[in-house]
Amino acid sequence: MTRRLVVEADGGSRGNPGPAGYGALVRDAATGRVLAERAASVGRATNNVAEYGGLVAGLQAALDLCGGGGASADVEVRMDSKLVVEQMSGRWKIKHPDMQKLAVQARDLARQLGSVRYTWVPRAQNGAADALANSAMDGRPVHRDLAAEPTVVEDDVQPAAEPAPPVTTVTHLLRHGRTEHTPERRYSGRNDLPLSVTGRAEAEAAAVRAKELGIEVVVASPLRRTRETAEVVAGALGLPVELDDDLVELDFGDLEGLTATEAQQRHPLAARRFASDVTVAAPGGESVADVSRRVARARERLLERHAGRTVLVVSHVTPIKLLLAAGLGAGDEVVHRVFLEAASLSTVAWSSDGRTSVRLVNDTAHLR
């Protein structure tokens, strides 16, 4: 008889690279019952290496549950790492040597298990593995085989508690108004440029629109252009502005202030790699993947602190695109496929049961 199992795995690094750890668990596919949990440190490593560590640990735990003979097992691996899922599915190449070694281990375990398939899930649906990974990074390793633990008969006969109704948090995502960089499409990251005259007029138009949206909270990037935009809108709403450093724009490093053409001329290889690979940092700056990790932190804080409320998030092109990507359940590569005007409005609704809904993208009706 084929045994159906679900492996949930994750990994993280505080520093990337930095102190890293993984988390993995195995569930019975039919009942959802957790059968095994694993969490351990991997020393100093990147997020991706830690995620591969979680994959290997989860597959090993599944094989152990099958008594070492898993040829008849049907295993679904669920991870929020698009990179690992695509690489293990054979669609993307694995270039990093440490990841290559771990991928070999994972494939060997998968062969012993029989049927193994890989599924990408949104981060919100991978919370159990993420919690285990954080436990490992906090110095609390986990190695539990719950399938072997005795069950209490009374637990099985107690009526299940009525689940709490899901809570929906609505985020309206407002890009800041124009600065002197905006008309010339210059890389504009960590600079402290103020709004232009046009940009301030755009912020005032956004404030008029915001009055129709039932906004209860205003959260913004602390950079000057976003702060000024947020203050105009919040002033019209009679609300304070809450600043979040994780919502700042991507650090473009040596590309700051350049147009795309100028960047290609001065840094041809670096600019081309940065523009084509979300894991490659701008020279002297950040990668899209770096920004994605901190925007995910900001999103988690926002949904925890302001659950069930309507929130205006005033930020920049890259963070807003990444919030839209998370709402769509898509990868970070979406940043290269979405265009956002200055002072445009987008909307994502987040449900506490893990469902998301993108309701609006790049709306500029208030600017006309």
ABEGO torsion letter per residue (X at the ends): XBBBBBBBBBBBBBGOBBBBBBBBBBBBAAAGBBABBBBBBAEBBBAAAAAAAAAAAAAAAAAAAAGGBAAABBBBBBBABAAAAAAAAGABBBABAAAAAAAAAAAAAAAAAEBBBBBBBBAAAAAAAAAAAAAAAAGBBBBBBAAABBBBAAAAABBBBBBBBBBBBBBBBBBBBBBAAAAAGBBBBABABBBBAAAAAAAAAAAAAAAAAGBABBBBBABAAAAAAAAAAAAAAGBBBBBBAAABBBBAEAABGBBAAAAAAABAAAAAAAAABAABBBBGBBBAAAAAAAAAAAAAAAAAAABGBBBBBBBBAAAAAAAAAAAAGBBAAAAAABBBBBGBBBBBBBBAAGBBBBABBGBAAAAX
